[in-house]
Amino acid sequence: MLEVFEPACKVKPNLSTNALRVLEKRYLRRNNRGEVTETSEEMFRRVAHSVTRAELFYDTAANVQTIENEFFDLMASMEFLPNSPTILNAGTRSGTLSSCFVLPVPDSVEETFDTVKHTAIIHKSGGGIGFDLSALRPKGSSVNGRPYAAGGPVALANVLSSSADYIRQGGVRRGCNSMVLSVDHPDILDFVIAKADPNTLTNFYNSVAVSDHFMAQVKANGDYPLIDPHTHKITRWLSAREVFGRIVDQAWRTGDPGLAFIDRINRDNPTPSLGQLSAITGCGEQSLLSYESTNLGSINLVKMLKDSGDGLEIDFDKLAHIVPLAVRFLDNVIDINRFPVPEIECATKRTRKIGLGVMGFADMLLRLGIPYNSTKAIAVAESLMEFVTDTAHETSQQLAKERGNFPAWGDSLYARHNILMRNACCTTIAPTGTLSIIAGVSSGIEPIFASVFVRNILDGENLLEINPYFEEVAKARGFFTQELIEQLVTNNHLHSRTEIPEDVRKIFVTAHRVTPDWHVRIQAAFQRHTDSAVSKTVNFPKNATRDDIARVFNMAFEQGLKGITVYRDRSRDLQPLSMSETGIQLVDCWFDAEKERRAAI
């Protein structure tokens, strides 16, 4: 048994009020009476201790005390955080540590309900699932000689959704899933409008898998065939441009569906001999084969800056230290993981895919004085992610020498070039919704939503978010007032506030002030240097048109993205990020607490 060491860390967790609230609500251990029995420091120690156990699988003389403390410091300093299931379950009896899974959806009742069962088991442990429904026969097809018996993909989607609703993820949240249907499936038009009712499939993110051929037909205004996956026969022909228009219209109305550029995804498939990638997980950040799972983690870019004497700059020396530690951490997670079903363990260990990504990109740009919507930001994205992925690959190659290649290496693209590799994929950019709250930074590679806003999370609980760098600059330059914060929380028009200096307004560009083409260009810059995919939402103002969305979909395809998600402001009743009158009350509470803090000093 691995000895538990007394903390010998260099840092102590320094968490915001909102971060502590999230940890208390979702992550910290509780007793049978529901009372929190764990501190944040004990939580990170629990995770570090558990993940370090894998070191002894490969070297019984490993200096586990040093490694455990390195992993602890990595998390406690907020320089890196693993995905939620790892924080939740490491060192507990649950033990399932992966966040992303793909389950097959075969065209038979018996196998389909095996998938429903596995869905419930995965959600119980906190994972999210991707499904490809394209193998299901169309609605109304005959089954065993009975005419019109098949329910079709959309009907099964509702069954899977009910299962996800019934089991809360990890006991703390509803299941989060993604569904894909091929654009050439006969039920594609029903799938496009499957979420037209805002109360339907609320725990699913839908994407249409579109091929290069389909996009070419959209451009040429040509027709394309719908093919029955059961009989493999053409059922009819549709106008590609008309179907594309239906997708655009529904995305304009509700944000769903997005697009998955399936041929682009498979051009980066490291193990094509094992099958084609067809399903995506979460918010589009990961494509996996059937039964594969992966664990993700994100580097906090705000912590990767240093003072050069002439201002802040990216600390690549620090990144060169953090990335190898993070890759080793994520590879260890695979070995200590308790997989929900044997098929998932087999598929996951066969390729050992991990997903190291980043968060806090927008906040990093703020500190560097670089507007998000600028060519400088694109250059930063390119150099940064290229360094992260190159270093992650170098680390995986070194781990392969120490621990062996991933078992499917012999049939992989790496083997063709005689490149040793421990992990078939190393980098992925996830949305980091909750993790970014814990770290106190902007999510993933998104621009800041607003300088001040209300975050609607935690079963209806509202949290006030004031961008810490905006607060710092505003206080230093003398324009931080309660009146200003109240106005910003109800109206995100920082750019028109004349009391705010022009240079500050230029830097603090918010999501809706970043034009859609800049969103796509930033995503493309990261995608060019990421093994898997990039989770990103292209934000549109409420007055955006369908043509605006169509143009971005086409631009995403041309820029080489693997997927694209759009959201038009206020196209849904409840948004995870918003500005509202509720914010006024939260601002009042915040300033009251600030006065109490000052009085206590």
HELIX and SHEET records of a PDB file:
HELIX    1   1 THR A   17  VAL A   22  1                                   6    
HELIX    2   2 LEU A   23  TYR A   27  3                                   5    
HELIX    3   3 SER A   40  THR A   52  1                                  13    
HELIX    4   4 GLU A   55  TYR A   58  1                                   4    
HELIX    5   5 VAL A   64  ALA A   76  1                                  13    
HELIX    6   6 SER A   84  ASN A   89  1                                   6    
HELIX    7   7 VAL A  109  SER A  125  1                                  17    
HELIX    8   8 GLY A  152  TYR A  166  1                                  15    
HELIX    9   9 ILE A  188  VAL A  192  1                                   5    
HELIX   10  10 ASP A  212  ALA A  220  1                                   9    
HELIX   11  11 ALA A  240  THR A  254  1                                  15    
HELIX   12  12 ILE A  262  ARG A  267  1                                   6    
HELIX   13  13 PRO A  272  LEU A  274  5                                   3    
HELIX   14  14 LEU A  301  MET A  304  5                                   4    
HELIX   15  15 PHE A  316  ILE A  336  1                                  21    
HELIX   16  16 PRO A  342  THR A  351  1                                  10    
HELIX   17  17 PHE A  361  LEU A  368  1                                   8    
HELIX   18  18 THR A  375  ARG A  403  1                                  29    
HELIX   19  19 PRO A  407  ASP A  411  5                                   5    
HELIX   20  20 LEU A  413  ARG A  416  1                                   4    
HELIX   21  21 GLY A  433  ALA A  439  1                                   7    
HELIX   22  22 PRO A  468  ALA A  476  1                                   9    
HELIX   23  23 GLN A  482  THR A  490  1                                   9    
HELIX   24  24 LEU A  494  SER A  496  5                                   3    
HELIX   25  25 GLU A  502  ILE A  507  1                                   6    
HELIX   26  26 ALA A  511  ARG A  513  5                                   3    
HELIX   27  27 PRO A  516  GLN A  527  1                                  12    
HELIX   28  28 ARG A  546  GLU A  558  1                                  13    
HELIX   29  29 THR A  582  ALA A  600  1                                  19    
SHEET    1   A 9 PHE A  80  PRO A  82  0                                        
SHEET    2   A 9 SER A 293  ASN A 300 -1                                        
SHEET    3   A 9 CYS A 100  LEU A 103 -1                                        
SHEET    4   A 9 GLY A 128  ASP A 132  1                                        
SHEET    5   A 9 ASN A 177  SER A 182  1                                        
SHEET    6   A 9 PHE A 204  VAL A 210  1                                        
SHEET    7   A 9 GLY A 258  PHE A 261  1                                        
SHEET    8   A 9 GLY A 563  ARG A 568 -1                                        
SHEET    9   A 9 THR A 537  PHE A 540  1                                        
SHEET    1   B 3 PHE A  80  PRO A  82  0                                        
SHEET    2   B 3 SER A 293  ASN A 300 -1                                        
SHEET    3   B 3 ILE A 354  MET A 359  1                                        
SHEET    1   C 2 ARG A 168  GLN A 169  0                                        
SHEET    2   C 2 ARG A 173  ARG A 174 -1                                        
SHEET    1   D 2 ASP A 223  ILE A 227  0                                        
SHEET    2   D 2 ILE A 234  SER A 239 -1                                        
SHEET    1   E 2 ALA A 279  THR A 281  0                                        
SHEET    2   E 2 GLN A 286  LEU A 288 -1                                        
SHEET    1   F 2 LEU A 305  ASP A 307  0                                        
SHEET    2   F 2 LEU A 312  ILE A 314 -1                                        
SHEET    1   G 3 GLU A 461  ILE A 466  0                                        
SHEET    2   G 3 VAL A 452  ILE A 457 -1                                        
SHEET    3   G 3 LEU A 577  SER A 578 -1                                        
END                                                                             
